[in-house]
Amino acid sequence: MFTLILATEAAASTPPGDAYQTVAYALLGLTMLITAIATLIITPGAPKH
């Protein structure tokens, strides 16, 4: 039984969905970068009050 538990842990060493989490973080970083660039472009043209 103990050997079966160890074999199961070795087979499932990475949690399921871990690849999707990496992709989600990469897309979040890309979105934040695009937002920062857009802010830098748009802000100087904003009307000053």
N, C-alpha and C positions, 0 to 999 in steps of 0.2 A: 504494500500500500504506500509506504514511504517513497519507494522508487517511482511509483506512478505519479505521486505529487511532484517530485523533483523533475520528472520528465515533462509534466504539464507546465511547470513554471519555466523550464528552459525553452519550450516551444513557444510560449506566449510571453517572451521577455519584454516586448514593446507593447504598450496598451493599444487596443484597437482604436482607430481614428487618429493616431498620432501624425500620420502623413497629412491628413486634412487640416490639423491644427497648424502645422508648419506652413501650409499653403495659405491658410487664413491670416497668419501673422505676416507673411510676405505681402499679401494683398493689402492688409491694413497699413503696412509701412509705405507701400506705393501710393495708396490713397492719401496718406498724411503728407507725403512729399509733393504730390500734385497740388494739394490744398495750400501748402506753404508757398509754392511757386506762384500759384494763382493769386494769393494774397499779396505777395510782393509786387506782382504786376498791376493789380487793380488798385491797391491802396494809394500810390502816388497820384492817381487820377481822380481820387475822391474829392468832392467839393469840401473846402475848408470853411467851417462856420466860426 
